[in-house]
Amino acid sequence: MRLLLRFILISLILIHTIALSSCQNTVKGFGQDMENTGKDIKQSMNNN
């Protein structure tokens, strides 16, 4: 019983670690998209 609980706990920790590491890339990409959008808006305001 203890071995099963330990296996489940380790599995959950690994799954959460993988999920959080993939979210980091998504958030970083979103930040870059927002930065590029801000630059484009600023550039279009300067052209008018």
VENWOFEN-V627778 format. One record per helix or strand of 2 or more residues. SS is the DSSP state (h for helix, s for strand). FROM is the first residue (numbers start at 1). LEN is the number of residues. If there is no record, write none. Layout:
# VENWOFEN-V627778
ss = [SS,SS]
from = [FROM,FROM]
len = [LEN,LEN]
This chain:
# VENWOFEN-V627778
ss = [h]
from = [2]
len = [46]
